[in-house]
Structures are given as C-alpha cells and as structure tokens.
Amino acid sequence: MRRLLHEMNPSMKFLAVTSCILTLAFFFNPWTPLLFFAGVVLLQLLLSQTNWKLWSLAMLPFLIGAFGYFWTTLVFGQSGDSPVLWTIGTIDITVQQWELAWSLSLRVLAFSSISLLFAFTTDPVHFIQSLMQQWKLSPKLAFSVLISYQFLPVLQKEFVQLQQAHRIRGTGSRSSTFKRLTESRRLLIPLLAGAVRKAERAAFAMEARAFTGEARTHYREITLAPKDFVLFTLFSLVLTISCSAIFWT
C-alpha cells in the first residue's frame, strides 16, 4: 500500500502529472491550487515511502519563490477598481491584489508538489524503459538519455578530484569570487575533455554490440496493470475536486 506510487507505471504517472499541470494552468482562483496541493501531499503520505526530510529541503526553494510571488503581487500588482482591504504605510492592498497574490503563490506550491511527487516516486531508468515500451520512444534517444544519466555521478566525482588536485598544487584557493569564476576553466576544460572521451568510448561499445535504432526486445518488461488505471483515476479525482472549487467561491 505504501509503495503504490513507486510501483505505478512511469509513463502513466507522467501522463497523469502532465495532465494535472496543464489543467491547473487555466485556473486562477486560490482555492483550486490549495486543494490540489493538499490532495497531492495526502496521496504521497498514504501511497508512498517518501523521505520527508529530503522532500522538505527540495520544497524550500519553491516556498521561497511562492513567498516572493505573494509579496511582489501585493505590493506591485494591479489594483483596478477593487476595494481596499487595508493599508500598510503608503501601500494600499486591494481585494484583487490579495486574491491574485494567493493564487500565484499557491500555484507555485501546487506545481512543485506534483513535480516532486513524480521525482521522488519514479526511477529514471524505469521511466525511460517505460517510454520505450509504452510510448515507442526511439531506442537511440532513450539510451542516449540513460548513458547521460549514468555519467552524472562520474562527472561529479571527477570534478571533486580536480578541485582537490588544484588545492594540493596551491591553485584552487582564491580570495575573490570573481577570480574563482574566471579560473574555473581550469576545471571545466579537462572535465569536458574527459566527458567527450567517455561518450566516444560508450558509442564504440554500443556499435561493437550491434546496437541500432531498430525494434528491440527488453530484459525488464514494464507493463500496464489495473492498479495503474486506479491510481490514474485517483489523480483525476483530486484534480476534479480541486477544479470544482471555482463553483464554490
């Protein structure tokens, strides 16, 4: 029960997430994104094993962005002929500014929550494999993405090693931030050169194993199950209830 979202077909989950985001883009009342945000968090609480400490850290930049939207809309938003709610110093805050500020900030939270749900409950490799099997994504493109994904931790490790090597030689510590930025090419050039060599070796290895862009068989079959349609219906239900809030207000 607590792993249903993790076990959901990645393509079906991606379709549900994309549909929710595109639909929410057409609703500007504050209640719709608020209900949707609460519904997504509830689904994630009940149907996933999310690391909530990591989730909170990932959500923090979006919270800061939402507060920025809220504050700037209150201060600089168009007031029109809307009645004034209250006055702070020389700033008049109207009903229209208040509602728009809440709408924009809650939309940020709604979009970020559904995006983080997908990120925290989806294995990238399974997602690409699902796109190949269900959506007939080109194997050339799919395996290119997979190889790039596998290179990321390697590049990160090499970047740290280059930094340490430069510090040992006394060239890695600079008092000025500008100097550190201008001399970052000493790290980036060998890092990019190594990445090109790795990509070339990977291409030769795939060619040696007769890899082509033609139809392929798969070691891991990712299929659609009834629970995938049930979970898709749950996403649709949360979206429908959230969107119906426009008729309550």
GROMACS elastic network, one bead per residue, 0.5 to 0.9 nm:
[ bonds ]
;  ai    aj funct       b0    kb
    1     4     6  0.55392   500
    1     5     6  0.87652   500
    1    46     6  0.77088   500
    1    47     6  0.58608   500
    1    48     6  0.78016   500
    2     5     6  0.77691   500
    2     6     6  0.85559   500
    2    44     6  0.87975   500
    2    45     6  0.82138   500
    2    46     6  0.61696   500
    2    49     6  0.59199   500
    3     6     6  0.51443   500
    3     7     6  0.62194   500
    3     8     6  0.86668   500
    3    46     6  0.89490   500
    3    47     6  0.57480   500
    3    49     6  0.62294   500
    3   121     6  0.85748   500
    4     7     6  0.51098   500
    4     8     6  0.60667   500
    4    47     6  0.54373   500
    4    48     6  0.63885   500
    4   227     6  0.81220   500
    4   228     6  0.88304   500
    4   231     6  0.82119   500
    5     8     6  0.51286   500
    5     9     6  0.86172   500
    5    13     6  0.83404   500
    5    43     6  0.86130   500
    5    44     6  0.77168   500
    5    47     6  0.57785   500
    5    48     6  0.56137   500
    5    49     6  0.87824   500
    5   117     6  0.86907   500
    5   118     6  0.87288   500
    5   121     6  0.61128   500
    5   122     6  0.81212   500
    5   228     6  0.89299   500
    5   231     6  0.77883   500
    6     9     6  0.84200   500
    6    10     6  0.86063   500
    6    47     6  0.83102   500
    6    48     6  0.65186   500
    6    49     6  0.81749   500
    6   120     6  0.83347   500
    6   122     6  0.59937   500
    6   123     6  0.80424   500
    7    10     6  0.81747   500
    7   121     6  0.81914   500
    7   122     6  0.82624   500
    7   228     6  0.85494   500
    8    11     6  0.86481   500
    8    12     6  0.74056   500
    8    13     6  0.66209   500
    8   121     6  0.87438   500
    8   122     6  0.84272   500
    8   224     6  0.85248   500
    8   225     6  0.84238   500
    8   227     6  0.73362   500
    8   228     6  0.54438   500
    8   231     6  0.75563   500
    9    12     6  0.53462   500
    9    13     6  0.61573   500
    9    14     6  0.86440   500
    9   122     6  0.89319   500
    9   126     6  0.86544   500
    9   127     6  0.81139   500
    9   130     6  0.73671   500
    9   222     6  0.72858   500
    9   223     6  0.71285   500
    9   224     6  0.63123   500
    9   225     6  0.79027   500
    9   228     6  0.61263   500
   10    14     6  0.59907   500
   10    15     6  0.85185   500
   10   118     6  0.86509   500
   10   122     6  0.64859   500
   10   123     6  0.80617   500
   10   124     6  0.88286   500
   10   126     6  0.69688   500
   10   127     6  0.50659   500
   10   128     6  0.84396   500
   10   129     6  0.89501   500
   10   130     6  0.63099   500
   10   131     6  0.80303   500
   10   222     6  0.89232   500
   11    15     6  0.61505   500
   11    16     6  0.86100   500
   11   127     6  0.65755   500
   11   128     6  0.86402   500
   11   130     6  0.58954   500
   11   131     6  0.60952   500
   11   134     6  0.71780   500
   11   135     6  0.77662   500
   12    15     6  0.50456   500
   12    16     6  0.62093   500
   12    17     6  0.86606   500
   12   224     6  0.82379   500
   12   228     6  0.69193   500
   12   229     6  0.80525   500
   12   232     6  0.71538   500
   13    16     6  0.50365   500
   13    17     6  0.61346   500
   13    18     6  0.85299   500
   13   118     6  0.73419   500
   13   122     6  0.86040   500
   13   228     6  0.80393   500
   13   231     6  0.83681   500
   13   232     6  0.71121   500
   14    17     6  0.51207   500
   14    18     6  0.60158   500
   14    19     6  0.84291   500
   14   118     6  0.73489   500
   14   127     6  0.86917   500
   15    18     6  0.52136   500
   15    19     6  0.60195   500
   15    20     6  0.85578   500
   15   232     6  0.86659   500
   16    19     6  0.51990   500
   16    20     6  0.61992   500
   16    21     6  0.87374   500
   16   232     6  0.61161   500
   16   233     6  0.89058   500
   16   235     6  0.65936   500
   16   236     6  0.75569   500
   17    20     6  0.51800   500
   17    21     6  0.62797   500
   17    22     6  0.87140   500
   17   114     6  0.64887   500
   17   115     6  0.73048   500
   17   117     6  0.88682   500
   17   118     6  0.73709   500
   17   235     6  0.80842   500
   18    21     6  0.51767   500
   18    22     6  0.61538   500
   18    23     6  0.85163   500
   19    22     6  0.52643   500
   19    23     6  0.60655   500
   19    24     6  0.85488   500
   19   236     6  0.87917   500
   20    23     6  0.52024   500
   20    24     6  0.60686   500
   20    25     6  0.86386   500
   20   111     6  0.87261   500
   20   114     6  0.82369   500
   20   235     6  0.78664   500
   20   236     6  0.77590   500
   20   239     6  0.64961   500
   21    24     6  0.52303   500
   21    25     6  0.63163   500
   21   110     6  0.85193   500
   21   111     6  0.64002   500
   21   114     6  0.79988   500
   21   115     6  0.88883   500
   22    25     6  0.53061   500
   22    26     6  0.74654   500
   23    26     6  0.58771   500
   23    27     6  0.75290   500
   23   239     6  0.82750   500
   23   243     6  0.86344   500
   24    27     6  0.54053   500
   24    28     6  0.82012   500
   24    32     6  0.78356   500
   24    33     6  0.72835   500
   24    36     6  0.88841   500
   24   107     6  0.79736   500
   24   110     6  0.85381   500
   24   111     6  0.83372   500
   24   239     6  0.81731   500
   24   242     6  0.89968   500
   24   243     6  0.77176   500
   25    28     6  0.76859   500
   25   107     6  0.83206   500
   27    30     6  0.85194   500
   27    32     6  0.70310   500
   27    33     6  0.81548   500
   27   103     6  0.89229   500
   27   243     6  0.73802   500
   27   246     6  0.81455   500
   28    31     6  0.87444   500
   28    32     6  0.78048   500
   28    33     6  0.84039   500
   28   100     6  0.77032   500
   28   103     6  0.59511   500
   28   104     6  0.76874   500
   28   107     6  0.82744   500
   28   246     6  0.89913   500
   29    32     6  0.61581   500
   29    33     6  0.77736   500
   29    99     6  0.73898   500
   29   100     6  0.76645   500
   29   102     6  0.83887   500
   29   103     6  0.56464   500
   29   104     6  0.89014   500
   29   245     6  0.83797   500
   29   246     6  0.67378   500
   29   249     6  0.87113   500
   30    33     6  0.60517   500
   30    34     6  0.64028   500
   30    35     6  0.89095   500
   30    99     6  0.66697   500
   30   100     6  0.75404   500
   30   101     6  0.85460   500
   30   102     6  0.56493   500
   30   104     6  0.76905   500
   30   105     6  0.86179   500
   30   106     6  0.66050   500
   30   107     6  0.78514   500
   30   246     6  0.89971   500
   31    34     6  0.50573   500
   31    35     6  0.60603   500
   31    36     6  0.84524   500
   31   102     6  0.89017   500
   31   103     6  0.77006   500
   31   106     6  0.84963   500
   31   242     6  0.73770   500
   31   243     6  0.84479   500
   31   245     6  0.60954   500
   31   246     6  0.73851   500
   31   249     6  0.82974   500
   32    35     6  0.53990   500
   32    36     6  0.61402   500
   32    37     6  0.86041   500
   32   103     6  0.85412   500
   32   106     6  0.87225   500
   32   107     6  0.85534   500
   32   239     6  0.85637   500
   32   241     6  0.82920   500
   32   243     6  0.53454   500
   32   244     6  0.75593   500
   32   245     6  0.56916   500
   32   246     6  0.69426   500
   33    37     6  0.59156   500
   33    38     6  0.85161   500
   33   103     6  0.73692   500
   33   106     6  0.55675   500
   33   107     6  0.53035   500
   33   108     6  0.84653   500
   33   109     6  0.76437   500
   33   110     6  0.53756   500
   33   111     6  0.83323   500
   33   242     6  0.69476   500
   33   243     6  0.83039   500
   34    37     6  0.52003   500
   34    38     6  0.62951   500
   34    39     6  0.86167   500
   34   103     6  0.85426   500
   34   106     6  0.59165   500
   34   107     6  0.77641   500
   34   109     6  0.81325   500
   34   110     6  0.70092   500
   34   242     6  0.78595   500
   35    38     6  0.51325   500
   35    39     6  0.60501   500
   35    40     6  0.86175   500
   35   110     6  0.86649   500
   35   238     6  0.81594   500
   35   239     6  0.86834   500
   35   241     6  0.77994   500
   35   242     6  0.51994   500
   35   243     6  0.85689   500
   35   245     6  0.81522   500
   36    40     6  0.60960   500
   36    41     6  0.85803   500
   36   110     6  0.62296   500
   36   114     6  0.88704   500
   36   238     6  0.64289   500
   36   239     6  0.63701   500
   36   241     6  0.80752   500
   36   242     6  0.53241   500
   36   243     6  0.82838   500
   37    40     6  0.52673   500
   37    41     6  0.62564   500
   37    42     6  0.85859   500
   37   106     6  0.79616   500
   37   107     6  0.85904   500
   37   109     6  0.65787   500
   37   111     6  0.80903   500
   37   112     6  0.88012   500
   37   113     6  0.63627   500
   37   114     6  0.77382   500
   37   242     6  0.89772   500
   38    41     6  0.52711   500
   38    42     6  0.61253   500
   38    43     6  0.86883   500
   38   110     6  0.84512   500
   39    42     6  0.50419   500
   39    43     6  0.61842   500
   39    44     6  0.86114   500
   39   235     6  0.88097   500
   39   238     6  0.59712   500
   39   239     6  0.84469   500
   39   242     6  0.83452   500
   40    43     6  0.50984   500
   40    44     6  0.61842   500
   40    45     6  0.85791   500
   40   110     6  0.81781   500
   40   113     6  0.67478   500
   40   114     6  0.64030   500
   40   117     6  0.77093   500
   40   235     6  0.81634   500
   40   238     6  0.76098   500
   41    44     6  0.50366   500
   41    45     6  0.60888   500
   41    46     6  0.86989   500
   41   113     6  0.71720   500
   41   114     6  0.84537   500
   41   117     6  0.82658   500
   42    45     6  0.50097   500
   42    46     6  0.62306   500
   42    47     6  0.84375   500
   43    46     6  0.52913   500
   43    47     6  0.57326   500
   43    48     6  0.76940   500
   43   234     6  0.86343   500
   43   235     6  0.86728   500
   44    47     6  0.53987   500
   44    48     6  0.52234   500
   44    49     6  0.77924   500
   44    50     6  0.72288   500
   44   117     6  0.68384   500
   44   121     6  0.89105   500
   45    48     6  0.61257   500
   45    49     6  0.75678   500
   45    50     6  0.75887   500
   46    49     6  0.84185   500
   48   120     6  0.89409   500
   48   121     6  0.71628   500
   49    52     6  0.87374   500
   49   120     6  0.89832   500
   49   121     6  0.82013   500
   50    53     6  0.87138   500
   50    54     6  0.83432   500
   50    55     6  0.73939   500
   50   117     6  0.86725   500
   50   120     6  0.66789   500
   50   121     6  0.75276   500
   51    54     6  0.54669   500
   51    55     6  0.61343   500
   51    56     6  0.87206   500
   51   120     6  0.83040   500
   52    56     6  0.59234   500
   52    57     6  0.84995   500
   53    56     6  0.51586   500
   53    57     6  0.64198   500
   53    58     6  0.87406   500
   54    57     6  0.51074   500
   54    58     6  0.62152   500
   54    59     6  0.85791   500
   55    58     6  0.50644   500
   55    59     6  0.60615   500
   55    60     6  0.86199   500
   55   116     6  0.75572   500
   55   120     6  0.80260   500
   56    60     6  0.60924   500
   57    60     6  0.52359   500
   57    61     6  0.78594   500
   58    61     6  0.67734   500
   58    62     6  0.78493   500
   58   116     6  0.79084   500
   59    62     6  0.53118   500
   59    63     6  0.62480   500
   59    64     6  0.88305   500
   59   109     6  0.83257   500
   59   112     6  0.73109   500
   59   113     6  0.77338   500
   59   116     6  0.80287   500
   60    63     6  0.50278   500
   60    64     6  0.63167   500
   60    65     6  0.86415   500
   61    64     6  0.50885   500
   61    65     6  0.61718   500
   61    66     6  0.85765   500
   62    66     6  0.59786   500
   62    67     6  0.85220   500
   62   108     6  0.67810   500
   62   109     6  0.66722   500
   62   112     6  0.67964   500
   63    67     6  0.61731   500
   63    68     6  0.85462   500
   63   105     6  0.83851   500
   63   108     6  0.80299   500
   63   109     6  0.69986   500
   64    67     6  0.51381   500
   64    68     6  0.62097   500
   64    69     6  0.87407   500
   65    69     6  0.62636   500
   65    70     6  0.86031   500
   65   105     6  0.77563   500
   65   108     6  0.75838   500
   66    69     6  0.51047   500
   66    70     6  0.61590   500
   66    71     6  0.86857   500
   66   102     6  0.89868   500
   66   104     6  0.73943   500
   66   106     6  0.69515   500
   66   107     6  0.82142   500
   66   108     6  0.57972   500
   66   109     6  0.69006   500
   67    71     6  0.60981   500
   67    72     6  0.85170   500
   67   105     6  0.64708   500
   68    71     6  0.52953   500
   68    72     6  0.60414   500
   68    73     6  0.83213   500
   68   105     6  0.79673   500
   69    72     6  0.54301   500
   69    73     6  0.59212   500
   69    74     6  0.84803   500
   69   101     6  0.66827   500
   69   102     6  0.86325   500
   69   104     6  0.64154   500
   69   105     6  0.56042   500
   69   108     6  0.86957   500
   70    73     6  0.53993   500
   70    74     6  0.62535   500
   70    75     6  0.88000   500
   70    98     6  0.84978   500
   70   100     6  0.82645   500
   70   102     6  0.62411   500
   70   103     6  0.84770   500
   70   104     6  0.69101   500
   70   105     6  0.54769   500
   70   106     6  0.88703   500
   71    74     6  0.51829   500
   71    75     6  0.62806   500
   71    76     6  0.84822   500
   71   101     6  0.72629   500
   72    75     6  0.51229   500
   72    76     6  0.56169   500
   72    77     6  0.71236   500
   72   101     6  0.80181   500
   73    76     6  0.52965   500
   73    78     6  0.81308   500
   73    97     6  0.64397   500
   73    98     6  0.80094   500
   73   100     6  0.71223   500
   73   101     6  0.51769   500
   73   102     6  0.88841   500
   73   104     6  0.83659   500
   74    77     6  0.57810   500
   74    78     6  0.88148   500
   74    91     6  0.89162   500
   74    92     6  0.88035   500
   74    93     6  0.63531   500
   74    94     6  0.82811   500
   74    97     6  0.54345   500
   74    98     6  0.62449   500
   74   100     6  0.81778   500
   74   101     6  0.59995   500
   75    78     6  0.89627   500
   75    91     6  0.68984   500
   75    92     6  0.81580   500
   75    93     6  0.74035   500
   75    97     6  0.82163   500
   76    79     6  0.87310   500
   76    97     6  0.86017   500
   77    96     6  0.85971   500
   77    97     6  0.58082   500
   77   100     6  0.81347   500
   77   101     6  0.81626   500
   78    96     6  0.78692   500
   78    97     6  0.66887   500
   79    82     6  0.60393   500
   79    83     6  0.84701   500
   79    84     6  0.86355   500
   79    92     6  0.86202   500
   79    93     6  0.76850   500
   79    94     6  0.59474   500
   79    95     6  0.79321   500
   79    96     6  0.60468   500
   79    97     6  0.58792   500
   80    83     6  0.87882   500
   80    94     6  0.85696   500
   80    96     6  0.77099   500
   81    84     6  0.89975   500
   81    94     6  0.86803   500
   81    96     6  0.87046   500
   82    94     6  0.58270   500
   82    95     6  0.59222   500
   82    96     6  0.58783   500
   82    97     6  0.84571   500
   83    93     6  0.86451   500
   83    94     6  0.55070   500
   83    95     6  0.60361   500
   83    96     6  0.80403   500
   84    87     6  0.75463   500
   84    92     6  0.63430   500
   84    93     6  0.57095   500
   84    95     6  0.62809   500
   84    96     6  0.88578   500
   85    92     6  0.76832   500
   85    93     6  0.57774   500
   85    94     6  0.51272   500
   85    95     6  0.59466   500
   85    98     6  0.83253   500
   86    91     6  0.86624   500
   86    92     6  0.62690   500
   86    93     6  0.56728   500
   86    94     6  0.72167   500
   87    90     6  0.68639   500
   87    91     6  0.56397   500
   87    93     6  0.60097   500
   87    94     6  0.87667   500
   88    91     6  0.51839   500
   88    92     6  0.65038   500
   88    93     6  0.76989   500
   89    92     6  0.80623   500
   93    96     6  0.83294   500
   93    97     6  0.63288   500
   93    98     6  0.68023   500
   94    97     6  0.52529   500
   94    98     6  0.61704   500
   94    99     6  0.87126   500
   95    98     6  0.50611   500
   95    99     6  0.61760   500
   95   100     6  0.85016   500
   96    99     6  0.53337   500
   96   100     6  0.60425   500
   96   101     6  0.84588   500
   97   100     6  0.51385   500
   97   101     6  0.59188   500
   97   102     6  0.85929   500
   98   101     6  0.52428   500
   98   102     6  0.63890   500
   98   103     6  0.86485   500
   99   102     6  0.52795   500
   99   103     6  0.60931   500
   99   104     6  0.87412   500
  100   104     6  0.61400   500
  100   105     6  0.85523   500
  101   104     6  0.54146   500
  101   105     6  0.62024   500
  101   106     6  0.84913   500
  102   105     6  0.53110   500
  102   106     6  0.59215   500
  102   107     6  0.83735   500
  103   106     6  0.53445   500
  103   107     6  0.60510   500
  103   108     6  0.87888   500
  104   107     6  0.51235   500
  104   108     6  0.65052   500
  104   109     6  0.89897   500
  105   108     6  0.52788   500
  105   109     6  0.66825   500
  105   110     6  0.88771   500
  106   109     6  0.50100   500
  106   110     6  0.60926   500
  106   111     6  0.86112   500
  107   111     6  0.60765   500
  107   112     6  0.83855   500
  108   111     6  0.53641   500
  108   112     6  0.60401   500
  108   113     6  0.84886   500
  109   112     6  0.51224   500
  109   113     6  0.59028   500
  109   114     6  0.86673   500
  110   113     6  0.52685   500
  110   114     6  0.64577   500
  110   115     6  0.86326   500
  111   114     6  0.55691   500
  111   115     6  0.62043   500
  111   116     6  0.86743   500
  112   115     6  0.50380   500
  112   116     6  0.60073   500
  112   117     6  0.84907   500
  113   116     6  0.51642   500
  113   117     6  0.61213   500
  113   118     6  0.87546   500
  114   117     6  0.50026   500
  114   118     6  0.64342   500
  114   119     6  0.87378   500
  115   118     6  0.52515   500
  115   119     6  0.62658   500
  115   120     6  0.86926   500
  116   120     6  0.58629   500
  116   121     6  0.83276   500
  117   120     6  0.53469   500
  117   121     6  0.60688   500
  117   122     6  0.83199   500
  118   121     6  0.54479   500
  118   122     6  0.57832   500
  119   122     6  0.56658   500
  119   123     6  0.80326   500
  119   124     6  0.85618   500
  120   123     6  0.82389   500
  122   125     6  0.87442   500
  122   126     6  0.75625   500
  122   127     6  0.68889   500
  123   126     6  0.53343   500
  123   127     6  0.61406   500
  123   128     6  0.88621   500
  124   128     6  0.63373   500
  124   129     6  0.86380   500
  124   146     6  0.81894   500
  124   149     6  0.83834   500
  125   128     6  0.53178   500
  125   129     6  0.62228   500
  125   130     6  0.85433   500
  125   146     6  0.67394   500
  125   149     6  0.87406   500
  126   130     6  0.59356   500
  126   131     6  0.85418   500
  126   220     6  0.88503   500
  126   222     6  0.77920   500
  127   130     6  0.50656   500
  127   131     6  0.62424   500
  127   132     6  0.87468   500
  128   131     6  0.50475   500
  128   132     6  0.63602   500
  128   133     6  0.87603   500
  128   137     6  0.83810   500
  128   142     6  0.60915   500
  128   143     6  0.82194   500
  128   145     6  0.80002   500
  128   146     6  0.74031   500
  129   132     6  0.51083   500
  129   133     6  0.62531   500
  129   134     6  0.85017   500
  129   137     6  0.88118   500
  129   142     6  0.76374   500
  129   218     6  0.85765   500
  129   220     6  0.82235   500
  129   221     6  0.83999   500
  129   222     6  0.73711   500
  130   133     6  0.50720   500
  130   134     6  0.56524   500
  130   135     6  0.73681   500
  130   136     6  0.86946   500
  130   137     6  0.88166   500
  130   221     6  0.84131   500
  130   222     6  0.59449   500
  130   223     6  0.79920   500
  131   134     6  0.54576   500
  131   136     6  0.62774   500
  131   137     6  0.55570   500
  131   138     6  0.88800   500
  131   142     6  0.80472   500
  132   135     6  0.57683   500
  132   138     6  0.66213   500
  132   139     6  0.66660   500
  132   142     6  0.70176   500
  133   136     6  0.55153   500
  133   137     6  0.74114   500
  133   218     6  0.84632   500
  133   221     6  0.79198   500
  133   222     6  0.71413   500
  133   223     6  0.82020   500
  134   137     6  0.80929   500
  134   222     6  0.82056   500
  134   223     6  0.78711   500
  134   224     6  0.85944   500
  136   139     6  0.83769   500
  137   140     6  0.85948   500
  137   141     6  0.73554   500
  137   142     6  0.66764   500
  138   141     6  0.54184   500
  138   142     6  0.61412   500
  138   143     6  0.86410   500
  138   213     6  0.66193   500
  138   214     6  0.82148   500
  138   215     6  0.85751   500
  139   143     6  0.58366   500
  139   144     6  0.82003   500
  139   212     6  0.79047   500
  139   213     6  0.54998   500
  139   214     6  0.74320   500
  139   215     6  0.77584   500
  139   216     6  0.79225   500
  140   143     6  0.55073   500
  140   144     6  0.61060   500
  140   145     6  0.87437   500
  140   211     6  0.86764   500
  140   212     6  0.72497   500
  140   213     6  0.53420   500
  140   214     6  0.87447   500
  141   144     6  0.50738   500
  141   145     6  0.63070   500
  141   146     6  0.87344   500
  141   213     6  0.86978   500
  142   145     6  0.52739   500
  142   146     6  0.63277   500
  142   147     6  0.87617   500
  143   147     6  0.60196   500
  143   148     6  0.84352   500
  144   147     6  0.52412   500
  144   148     6  0.61949   500
  144   149     6  0.86209   500
  145   148     6  0.51018   500
  145   149     6  0.61498   500
  145   150     6  0.87046   500
  146   149     6  0.50362   500
  146   150     6  0.62606   500
  146   151     6  0.86884   500
  147   150     6  0.50702   500
  147   151     6  0.62352   500
  147   152     6  0.89712   500
  147   199     6  0.84043   500
  147   202     6  0.81231   500
  148   151     6  0.50790   500
  148   152     6  0.66237   500
  148   199     6  0.86156   500
  149   152     6  0.55265   500
  149   153     6  0.81346   500
  150   153     6  0.67368   500
  150   154     6  0.74587   500
  151   154     6  0.51715   500
  151   155     6  0.60937   500
  151   156     6  0.86146   500
  151   195     6  0.81406   500
  151   198     6  0.85554   500
  151   199     6  0.89314   500
  152   155     6  0.52169   500
  152   156     6  0.62041   500
  152   157     6  0.87122   500
  153   157     6  0.61688   500
  153   158     6  0.86331   500
  154   157     6  0.51748   500
  154   158     6  0.62419   500
  154   159     6  0.86003   500
  155   158     6  0.50609   500
  155   159     6  0.60379   500
  155   160     6  0.86810   500
  155   191     6  0.72577   500
  155   192     6  0.89440   500
  155   194     6  0.86794   500
  155   195     6  0.74437   500
  156   159     6  0.50921   500
  156   160     6  0.64145   500
  156   161     6  0.87493   500
  157   160     6  0.52527   500
  157   161     6  0.63045   500
  157   162     6  0.87612   500
  158   162     6  0.61411   500
  158   163     6  0.85887   500
  158   191     6  0.71659   500
  159   162     6  0.51678   500
  159   163     6  0.62664   500
  159   164     6  0.87273   500
  159   187     6  0.71095   500
  159   188     6  0.82358   500
  159   191     6  0.67826   500
  160   163     6  0.50748   500
  160   164     6  0.62380   500
  160   165     6  0.86255   500
  161   164     6  0.51308   500
  161   165     6  0.61328   500
  161   166     6  0.86516   500
  162   165     6  0.50271   500
  162   166     6  0.61931   500
  162   167     6  0.86387   500
  162   186     6  0.89415   500
  162   187     6  0.63877   500
  162   190     6  0.86471   500
  162   191     6  0.82636   500
  163   166     6  0.52043   500
  163   167     6  0.62773   500
  163   168     6  0.87583   500
  163   172     6  0.65259   500
  163   187     6  0.72173   500
  164   167     6  0.50642   500
  164   168     6  0.62380   500
  164   169     6  0.87332   500
  164   172     6  0.77187   500
  165   168     6  0.51781   500
  165   169     6  0.64382   500
  165   170     6  0.87461   500
  165   171     6  0.87893   500
  165   172     6  0.80993   500
  166   169     6  0.51231   500
  166   170     6  0.62063   500
  166   171     6  0.51643   500
  166   173     6  0.83003   500
  166   186     6  0.89352   500
  166   187     6  0.86707   500
  167   171     6  0.56597   500
  167   173     6  0.64063   500
  168   171     6  0.76736   500
  168   172     6  0.78318   500
  169   172     6  0.75743   500
  170   173     6  0.68695   500
  171   174     6  0.77345   500
  172   180     6  0.79981   500
  172   183     6  0.88383   500
  173   180     6  0.77317   500
  174   177     6  0.72444   500
  174   178     6  0.89261   500
  174   179     6  0.64749   500
  174   180     6  0.58854   500
  175   178     6  0.88871   500
  175   179     6  0.76598   500
  175   180     6  0.79903   500
  176   179     6  0.52429   500
  176   180     6  0.64547   500
  176   181     6  0.88032   500
  177   180     6  0.50911   500
  177   181     6  0.62852   500
  177   182     6  0.87328   500
  178   181     6  0.51129   500
  178   182     6  0.62105   500
  178   183     6  0.86365   500
  179   182     6  0.51119   500
  179   183     6  0.61028   500
  179   184     6  0.84862   500
  180   183     6  0.52720   500
  180   184     6  0.60847   500
  181   184     6  0.51670   500
  181   185     6  0.80772   500
  182   185     6  0.68708   500
  183   186     6  0.58436   500
  183   187     6  0.78697   500
  184   187     6  0.53361   500
  184   188     6  0.62522   500
  184   189     6  0.86862   500
  185   189     6  0.56775   500
  185   190     6  0.85194   500
  186   189     6  0.59762   500
  186   190     6  0.71352   500
  186   191     6  0.88739   500
  187   190     6  0.60418   500
  187   191     6  0.61938   500
  187   192     6  0.87275   500
  188   192     6  0.59133   500
  188   193     6  0.83967   500
  189   192     6  0.52767   500
  189   193     6  0.60942   500
  189   194     6  0.86017   500
  190   194     6  0.60512   500
  190   195     6  0.85223   500
  191   194     6  0.52213   500
  191   195     6  0.62572   500
  191   196     6  0.87943   500
  192   196     6  0.62115   500
  192   197     6  0.86861   500
  193   196     6  0.51923   500
  193   197     6  0.64003   500
  193   198     6  0.87637   500
  194   197     6  0.51220   500
  194   198     6  0.62170   500
  194   199     6  0.86331   500
  195   198     6  0.50994   500
  195   199     6  0.61349   500
  195   200     6  0.85736   500
  196   199     6  0.51061   500
  196   200     6  0.61537   500
  196   201     6  0.86733   500
  197   200     6  0.50818   500
  197   201     6  0.62308   500
  197   202     6  0.86243   500
  198   201     6  0.51264   500
  198   202     6  0.61434   500
  198   203     6  0.86069   500
  199   202     6  0.50614   500
  199   203     6  0.61624   500
  199   204     6  0.86853   500
  200   203     6  0.50918   500
  200   204     6  0.62736   500
  200   205     6  0.86345   500
  201   204     6  0.51139   500
  201   205     6  0.61307   500
  201   206     6  0.86568   500
  202   205     6  0.50480   500
  202   206     6  0.61965   500
  202   207     6  0.85740   500
  203   206     6  0.52108   500
  203   207     6  0.61564   500
  203   208     6  0.85651   500
  204   207     6  0.50691   500
  204   208     6  0.60281   500
  204   209     6  0.86469   500
  205   208     6  0.50613   500
  205   209     6  0.63489   500
  205   210     6  0.88760   500
  205   211     6  0.88463   500
  206   209     6  0.51634   500
  206   210     6  0.65477   500
  206   211     6  0.53255   500
  206   212     6  0.84333   500
  207   210     6  0.51043   500
  207   211     6  0.53833   500
  207   212     6  0.76883   500
  208   211     6  0.74657   500
  211   214     6  0.84400   500
  212   215     6  0.84591   500
  212   216     6  0.88883   500
  213   216     6  0.83202   500
  217   221     6  0.89548   500
  218   221     6  0.60682   500
  224   227     6  0.83015   500
  224   228     6  0.64389   500
  224   229     6  0.81905   500
  225   228     6  0.54324   500
  225   229     6  0.72046   500
  226   229     6  0.53789   500
  226   230     6  0.64076   500
  226   231     6  0.88090   500
  227   231     6  0.60863   500
  227   232     6  0.84482   500
  228   231     6  0.52068   500
  228   232     6  0.61152   500
  228   233     6  0.85789   500
  229   233     6  0.60992   500
  229   234     6  0.86150   500
  230   233     6  0.50374   500
  230   234     6  0.63311   500
  230   235     6  0.88661   500
  231   235     6  0.63661   500
  231   236     6  0.85947   500
  232   235     6  0.51616   500
  232   236     6  0.62498   500
  232   237     6  0.86153   500
  233   237     6  0.60158   500
  233   238     6  0.86387   500
  234   238     6  0.62507   500
  234   239     6  0.85627   500
  235   238     6  0.52195   500
  235   239     6  0.62057   500
  235   240     6  0.85986   500
  236   239     6  0.50257   500
  236   240     6  0.59969   500
  236   241     6  0.85912   500
  237   240     6  0.50398   500
  237   241     6  0.61306   500
  237   242     6  0.84599   500
  238   241     6  0.53243   500
  238   242     6  0.61349   500
  238   243     6  0.86202   500
  239   242     6  0.51037   500
  239   243     6  0.60694   500
  239   244     6  0.85304   500
  240   243     6  0.51576   500
  240   244     6  0.60552   500
  240   245     6  0.88762   500
  241   244     6  0.51677   500
  241   245     6  0.68098   500
  242   245     6  0.55769   500
  242   246     6  0.82166   500
  243   246     6  0.61744   500
  243   247     6  0.84224   500
  244   247     6  0.56925   500
  244   248     6  0.72237   500
  245   248     6  0.50831   500
  245   249     6  0.66723   500
  246   249     6  0.57493   500
